[in-house]
Amino acid sequence: MESKAAPSCRLLFCLLISAAVLRPGLGQYTVNSAYGDTIIMPCRLDVPQNLMFSKWKYEKPDGSPVFIAFRSSTKRSVQYDDVPEYKDRLSLSENYTLSISNARISDEKRFVCMLVTEDNVFEAPTVVKVFKQPSKPEIVNKALFLETEQLKKLGDCISKDSYPDGNITWYRDGKVLQPLEGEVVIIFKKQMDPVTQLYTMTSSLEYKTTKADIQMPFTCSVTYYGPTGEKTVPSEQAVFDIYYPTEQVTIQVLPPKNAIKEGDNITLKCIGNGNPPPEEFLFYLPGQPEGIRSSNTYTLTDVRRNATGDYKCSLIDKKSMIASTAITVHYLDLSLNPSGEVTKQIGDALPVSCTISASRNATVVWMKDNIRLRSSPSFSSLHYQDAGNYVCETALQEVEGLKKSESLTLIVEGKPQIKMTKKTDPSGLSKTIICHVEGFPKPAIQWTITGSGSVINQTEESPYINGRYYSKIIISPEENVTLTCTAENQLERTVNSLNVSANENREKVNDQAKLIVGIVVGLLLAALVAGVVYWLYVKKSKTASKHVNKDLGNMEENKKLEENNHKTEA
């Protein structure tokens, strides 16, 4: 028994030692695993009937084996070899599938499954590949700005923790950037962490910008290989501030130059189209060859009409780059002659002129006592109604707020003028005497009776309009009288008289009285006669009525007698 066992043990030891050369004809099998996942390697061998045990090993770079797991076919027990890097990471199932948890880059090896019988060893190799997806690429160390026509570093594109290493590509507006001498320079570097064996890729981009790159997005991407093949991860977009020199200068006027008037403040604003825009300029005023250094604005206060002209601005370091604009300071002058308060005599002539001087055609309007006139006033012979407050107004419609006006207060004076009229009432009982007065200032009117000198206070006056009004009295004189109307103002006292006769008035009254008395007496006599006639008529009517009634009775009796006679004959 022992002699047989010894050769058997020696054979098994020799078989295991020489397993590297006793391999069945199975092809190489590869298992791809993601970093951190569990690596699962099936044995891929048919289990022989006389199997004694199975074993897993991996091969070192020099080809020497390292055994890591053992499983008996009879006792079904599993033993793991003391290999530090696989401590607590291995699992060998009943079908001899080996699992390695928490896959690492160092797990990239050639593993071999061994099924051992008494007289043979069967092997199935498996190659493990581990992949690690890199981090999302990020553009760092970005330039604060780029300058046109200058090759300058734009930034670095970094992607970390990749296995195997990947490749970085740069894009401008979605299109791949290829290296171009003097315009596009790309420098790629990769670095492996000695502990994790993961790669960090860095790509630096130097780029010569133009104005066409304004607001253009730049991106980068990392391309790597994973368990399922090639993949690409893009970065976020980056937009850079592009600096470029000023190529043109413009000048602006505030407020808009078509509305500038005398007294306004003007602000000149000079703008360069560069980035960043220039902060200082030279401003040139009309008639001044030397420029005034200022920021991008220059203000003139309380401008006058002599400020009209060409205004310019230029760059400080490039005076040939200049812009100009013409400014018109609008003005409006008005001269009214005469103006203010003017006193004239009635009948005088008064020439009036309103002279306008303006930067462009102006409108002119005349007003009298707030009522618009159809034409300008002209007085060849003044009347009282010409007095009033005249205003000449002018304005430039295109320039807001530019309008002027002057006024003339015309006073027309005159000595009192009197005209007296008389009107008799249709009844002839009274007379209306009217004293018409013209004059300014308003004359005061007084009535007196000549001879007695008594003053008449009971008068009626009309409104004073355009230097005219009247005063009237109503009288019924019993005798001839002379009435005097006196009109007086600051210029003169004027008197006029009118004789009023009483005879015609008295005779008409007497005749009317006599006529009225005759009519009254006649009416009374007529009424008396009518009363007597009526009495006689009433009396006679009563007597006649009695005779008629008696005759009617006799006729009735005769009729009845005739009727009786006819009956008897029958």
Beta strands, then each sheet from edge to edge (+ up, - down):
strand 1: 29-34
strand 2: 39-41
strand 3: 53-59
strand 4: 65-72
strand 5: 78-80
strand 6: 90-92
strand 7: 98-100
strand 8: 110-116
strand 9: 121-131
strand 10: 138-140
strand 11: 146-147
strand 12: 151-162
strand 13: 167-172
strand 14: 175-176
strand 15: 184-192
strand 16: 199-208
strand 17: 217-226
strand 18: 229-234
strand 19: 238-239
strand 20: 242-243
strand 21: 249-254
strand 22: 266-272
strand 23: 281-284
strand 24: 292-294
strand 25: 297-300
strand 26: 309-315
strand 27: 322-327
strand 28: 332-337
strand 29: 340-345
strand 30: 353-358
strand 31: 363-368
strand 32: 371-372
strand 33: 388-395
strand 34: 403-424
strand 35: 431-440
strand 36: 444-449
strand 37: 455-456
strand 38: 460-461
strand 39: 468-475
strand 40: 481-488
strand 41: 493-500
sheet 1: 1+ 9+ 8- 3+ 4- 5+
sheet 2: 2+ 7- 6+
sheet 3: 10+ 12- 16+ 15-
sheet 4: 11+ 20+
sheet 5: 14+ 13- 17+ 18-
sheet 6: 14+ 13- 17+ 19-
sheet 7: 21+ 22- 25+
sheet 8: 24+ 23- 26+ 27-
sheet 9: 28+ 30-
sheet 10: 29+ 34+ 33- 31+ 32-
sheet 11: 29+ 34+ 35- 39+ 38-
sheet 12: 37+ 36- 40+ 41-
end
